[in-house]
Amino acid sequence: SGSVRQVLCNADQKSATDIEQKVRSRGVKAQHRQLAPNDYQCLTFIISYPGSWGIEQYTAIINPPNVAILAIGAASAQPVVIDRQVVIRDRMKVTMSCDHRVVDGALGAEYLRTLRSYIEQPVRLVL
């Protein structure tokens, strides 16, 4: 089998529903080996999800012409201190590698902070 790389051009200009439909459609095409070159061109930012194989953390390498890659690890139950009490919560590690010739590290950190806020409060995505 092998991994399927989803490419979605201009994702920042699409709604969450449009993205979901396009990803599903491309997934079906990939399973049937029907992807055309225009289905995987225009890459600049990659999201890699080794968590689907149970990998908790890894460092992703940028392949030119891409400028950044986000690696999402598997979620697992971890002890966390909340209000001075130890509780168990699902946690996951997310790392990002940026080509600093194109993306400033501070901008990458701001992206991760924003992503974290959406993951922690997903209702913000629809408001």
Legacy VTK file of the C-alpha trace (Angstrom):
# vtk DataFile Version 3.0
C-alpha trace
ASCII
DATASET POLYDATA
POINTS 127 float
0.000 0.000 0.000
1.888 3.160 1.065
0.969 6.597 2.240
-1.333 8.985 0.447
-0.221 12.580 0.150
-3.128 14.990 -0.108
-2.474 18.233 -1.957
-4.975 21.038 -1.747
-4.083 24.250 -3.545
-5.306 27.550 -2.069
-6.715 25.839 1.036
-6.743 29.197 2.810
-9.472 30.315 0.404
-11.731 27.268 0.936
-14.346 26.489 3.574
-13.949 23.507 5.898
-16.724 21.726 3.948
-14.953 22.331 0.621
-11.697 21.016 2.070
-13.369 17.883 3.437
-15.037 17.136 0.083
-11.812 17.683 -1.873
-9.749 15.528 0.519
-12.292 12.694 0.328
-12.392 12.914 -3.470
-8.607 12.887 -3.752
-8.410 9.973 -1.311
-10.647 7.888 -3.554
-8.589 8.858 -6.623
-5.376 7.945 -4.794
-6.736 4.541 -3.744
-7.499 3.804 -7.387
-4.164 5.247 -8.559
-5.957 7.884 -10.627
-4.163 11.028 -9.418
-2.994 13.353 -12.173
0.029 15.698 -11.851
-2.223 18.714 -11.209
-3.619 16.815 -8.177
-0.262 17.067 -6.372
1.398 20.243 -7.638
1.478 23.698 -5.979
2.930 22.379 -2.726
4.316 24.871 -0.247
3.127 23.555 3.115
2.862 19.858 3.985
0.963 18.228 6.825
2.363 14.831 7.769
0.441 12.596 10.155
2.654 9.762 11.392
0.246 9.559 14.329
-1.970 7.353 12.180
0.710 4.664 12.647
0.957 5.260 16.396
4.080 7.445 16.166
3.967 9.972 19.001
6.595 12.388 17.676
8.986 12.788 14.792
10.981 15.460 13.039
9.832 16.040 9.478
12.266 17.069 6.736
11.328 19.742 4.204
11.666 18.745 0.567
12.055 21.674 -1.869
10.094 23.452 -3.256
8.100 23.199 -0.004
8.754 25.806 2.669
7.280 24.131 5.773
6.077 20.786 7.069
3.855 20.124 10.056
4.212 16.722 11.751
1.279 15.557 13.884
1.874 12.741 16.357
-0.565 10.265 17.872
-2.683 11.393 20.800
-2.187 9.514 24.049
-3.452 9.781 27.616
-0.980 11.731 29.777
-0.977 13.082 33.331
-1.470 16.869 33.250
-1.581 19.408 36.078
-4.737 21.548 35.991
-5.530 23.850 38.915
-2.813 22.118 40.948
-4.487 18.726 40.430
-3.080 15.867 38.369
-5.623 14.683 35.808
-5.419 12.476 32.740
-5.932 14.209 29.382
-5.305 13.282 25.778
-2.177 15.035 24.522
-0.383 15.028 21.185
2.863 16.482 19.927
2.985 18.698 16.880
6.252 19.888 15.357
6.926 22.143 12.408
10.022 22.579 10.294
10.377 25.808 8.288
12.791 26.889 5.589
14.042 30.094 7.218
15.006 31.506 3.837
11.274 31.823 3.159
9.410 31.578 6.490
10.560 33.532 9.533
10.744 31.386 12.675
8.562 33.850 14.596
5.848 33.493 11.947
6.108 29.707 12.250
5.729 29.962 16.043
2.688 32.227 15.619
1.153 29.642 13.281
1.674 26.899 15.879
0.141 29.057 18.605
-2.932 29.696 16.448
-3.194 26.009 15.529
-3.040 25.076 19.209
-5.867 27.459 20.042
-8.057 25.862 17.344
-7.254 22.325 18.481
-7.981 23.192 22.112
-11.191 25.062 21.219
-12.461 23.681 17.881
-15.670 25.707 18.085
-13.497 28.729 17.121
-13.230 27.235 13.619
-16.914 27.852 12.958
-17.342 31.198 14.718
LINES 1 128
127 0 1 2 3 4 5 6 7 8 9 10 11 12 13 14 15 16 17 18 19 20 21 22 23 24 25 26 27 28 29 30 31 32 33 34 35 36 37 38 39 40 41 42 43 44 45 46 47 48 49 50 51 52 53 54 55 56 57 58 59 60 61 62 63 64 65 66 67 68 69 70 71 72 73 74 75 76 77 78 79 80 81 82 83 84 85 86 87 88 89 90 91 92 93 94 95 96 97 98 99 100 101 102 103 104 105 106 107 108 109 110 111 112 113 114 115 116 117 118 119 120 121 122 123 124 125 126
